[in-house]
Amino acid sequence: GAGVSQSPRYKVTKRGQDVALRCDPISGHVSLYWYRQALGQGPEFLTYFNYEAQQDKSGLPNDRFSAERPEGSISTLTIQRTEQRDSAMYRCASSLAGRDPSFGPGTRLTVL
Amino acid sequence: QKEVEQNSGPLSVPEGAIASLNCTYSDRGSQSFFWYRQYSGKSPELIMFIYSNGDKEDGRFTAQLNKASQYVSLLIRDSQPSDSATYLCAVTSGTYKYIFGTGTRLKVLA
């Protein structure tokens, strides 16, 4: 079946602009995760949703980052007033309750 | 101290040899342990998980867990060039917050 999809796959933006990254999880997966992965590093936890409830946002770096999943399916990660240090691969993952996450292809964000 | 530590490598082994990948973690409350494989430019994919002390085998892969030493390892027998990838260790103390190491890059030489 279809895996986790993310859009856009690549995003180049100028410093100070806002960006919205979209994640479409595997159908039926109630758990949704956002991770950030820098080159040569492992994925870094950002936030977790159980259905539409954001149960953990402890990994969001600062208040410029926010995420939502209003209907318990598609999720959006928004970064306001982007900075160069925000450049990274942003990965979404989803899973059935209590199961290991399956990762999407990621969105490569470049902030100029 | 990082929560999950791995040697970044690269670890080079000849084809047909056993590759041994190691991971240590700092949270004694950790309950579940995972190994993900990530090919260059691709997303991580799960290859093994282990919950209990001891060994767990799946084909050419064996995961080993020692909670007293806070140590997890992955053995790959009969290594193939197609096994060349970065191997990520992940740990969770609950059901959702997976903490990843930096990964070990494995190169299997033909």
Contacts between the chains, C-beta under 8 A, distances in Angstrom:
chain1	res1	chain2	res2	distance
A	31	B	96	6.2
A	33	B	96	7.1
A	33	B	98	7.5
A	35	B	100	7.9
A	40	B	8	7.4
A	40	B	102	7.2
A	40	B	103	8.0
A	41	B	102	5.3
A	41	B	103	7.6
A	42	B	4	7.6
A	42	B	6	8.0
A	42	B	88	5.1
A	42	B	90	7.8
A	42	B	100	3.4
A	42	B	101	5.3
A	42	B	102	5.0
A	42	B	103	5.2
A	43	B	44	6.7
A	43	B	88	7.5
A	43	B	98	7.8
A	43	B	100	4.9
A	44	B	100	7.4
A	45	B	97	5.8
A	45	B	98	6.7
A	45	B	99	6.7
A	48	B	96	4.9
A	48	B	97	6.7
A	50	B	96	7.6
A	55	B	96	7.4
A	56	B	96	7.0
A	56	B	97	6.4
A	91	B	43	6.4
A	91	B	44	8.0
A	97	B	95	7.8
A	98	B	95	4.9
A	100	B	34	6.1
A	100	B	46	5.2
A	100	B	49	6.3
A	100	B	98	7.7
A	101	B	98	6.6
A	102	B	45	7.9
A	102	B	46	7.6
A	103	B	43	4.0
A	103	B	44	5.3
A	103	B	45	7.3
A	104	B	43	6.4
A	105	B	42	7.9
A	105	B	43	5.6
A	106	B	43	6.0
